[in-house]
Amino acid sequence: MAPPQGSRAPLEFGGPLGAAALMLLLPVTMFHLLLVARSGPARLLGPPPYLPGLEELWSPWALLLCLTWLGLQAALYLLPAHKVAEGQELKDKSRLRYPINGFQALVLTALLVGLGVSAGLPLSALPEMLLPLAFAATLIAFIFSLLLYLKALLAPASALAPGGNSGNLIYDFFLGRELNPRICSFDFKYFCELRPGLIGWVLINLALLIQEAELRGSPSLAMWLVNGFQLLYVGDALWYEEAVLTTMDIIHDGFGFMLAFGDLAWVPFTYSLQAQFLLYHPQPLGWPLASFICLINAVGYYIFRGANSQKNTFRKNPSDPRVADLETISTATGRRLLVSGWWGMVRHPNYLGDLIMALAWSLPCGVFHLLPYFYFLYFTAMLVHREDRDERQCRQKYGLAWHEYCRRVPYRIVPYVY
């Protein structure tokens, strides 16, 4: 166990007190959203309609279902991959290898679910189990985080994350001590990052759509849009799975409660909020407005995919004809910073596309309730915070070159606004 050092990264998220508050606030918020989405008033800022008792939250069947889901996704992760990619260079100069088969897992899951539904699997019963399923996922996240923390106590100093080994138990439990916890070739953080949560999210959406069809004869246009938009987003993430290897989550953050709870509980049960809202609060939506909302989502996706593809192409091969003519700034590390194309417009154009899509996902729910816009509000706050973390890291890593980049590209996410 590496002793605390004064040279370590400064504490984030408000330090131990902030970490403790978030470990309480995030699950409470998730359950609040699940409860108010099905209530009559559906008030985001009001109290929940009631406080569920343990008998409503705890279900051994829900726990078994969550564990079965994780087991299925783990089995799909272990299937032969058409490609194996190397991650970023670690402190010991080694590179880990990762299977690129997330989209394959999505397709196989869809086939299995389709076979199950055709055989009589009551998928429409899933929405009625969201509370106990969320409780089981939260319980799994806490226990999993504890096991990860104990495993990290035996890890060498070179395997620890830059910010998760402060020496404070609460803070390190939250942020994660070990950067890439593995058993043999099974990488827990990489597995959880995109598989069980994202695929679970679209499965919950599908179950909500099926239940709406049973209740009202057919799914509403608004429900179709939400399902389609979010399936596109998840499919894109898994199709371009290799790109996650260069994200902050993989190369900087340890694997602790923050990512474990986020991946396994927060994403599937909170990101499906619009579909949950539409099941209990159907909204009229005509084709002219639906077409306009589709256009908004298309613009957001175009920016999001264009910016990410340009960045990934440049990182793989700066001489690629698609990016060879882009203007760059040299840095002391040997890497170059893009200052033209998408990355010359704002410093994080992918975040801009993300936010535009988030707005499009909420618009089918109408404009008379704030609740379905929670995702957009939360995602805005999260991306601003993530951008600030990224700015500090880049300033430290690239020094004067980053100051020059900020001078050349003054806007962070939204041109002429922020």
Summary of the structure (lengths in Angstrom):
residues: 418
radius of gyration: 21.7
end to end distance: 42.0
largest distance: 63.4
contacts: 1353
relative contact order: 0.11
helix: 64%
strand: 4%
